[in-house]
Amino acid sequence: MSGAKLEPATNWVSVILPTVPTHILTFQGKIEVIKIMLADEIERVSS
């Protein structure tokens, strides 16, 4: 890659992608994680 030009680091943007499960396994079985459950948990831990 002769002559390749690198961008300055100031043009880069940090992106944080959280790991969110799509399902939770319980004794009652597999439960799908829905948006409202995720929103409620974020509200709970950030209050």
C-alpha positions in Angstrom: 0.0 0.0 0.0 2.6 2.5 -1.1 1.4 6.1 -1.0 -1.6 5.3 1.3 -2.7 8.4 3.3 -3.8 8.1 6.9 -6.5 10.4 8.3 -5.7 12.5 11.4 -6.9 11.0 14.7 -9.1 14.1 15.3 -11.5 13.0 12.5 -12.3 9.7 14.3 -15.4 9.4 16.4 -15.6 7.0 19.4 -18.6 4.6 19.3 -19.6 2.5 22.2 -21.8 -0.4 21.4 -23.4 -2.0 24.4 -23.8 -5.7 24.7 -27.5 -6.3 25.1 -28.9 -9.8 25.3 -31.8 -10.6 22.9 -33.1 -13.3 25.3 -32.8 -14.2 29.0 -32.9 -17.8 30.2 -34.9 -18.3 33.4 -36.3 -21.3 35.3 -39.6 -20.7 33.5 -37.9 -20.7 30.1 -36.5 -18.3 27.5 -37.8 -14.7 27.7 -37.3 -12.2 24.8 -35.8 -8.9 25.9 -38.1 -6.1 24.5 -37.4 -2.4 24.2 -39.5 -1.5 27.2 -37.6 -3.9 29.4 -34.3 -2.4 28.2 -35.6 1.1 28.8 -36.8 0.2 32.3 -33.4 -1.3 33.2 -31.5 1.7 31.9 -33.8 4.0 33.9 -33.3 1.8 37.0 -29.5 1.8 36.9 -29.1 5.4 35.9 -31.4 7.0 38.5 
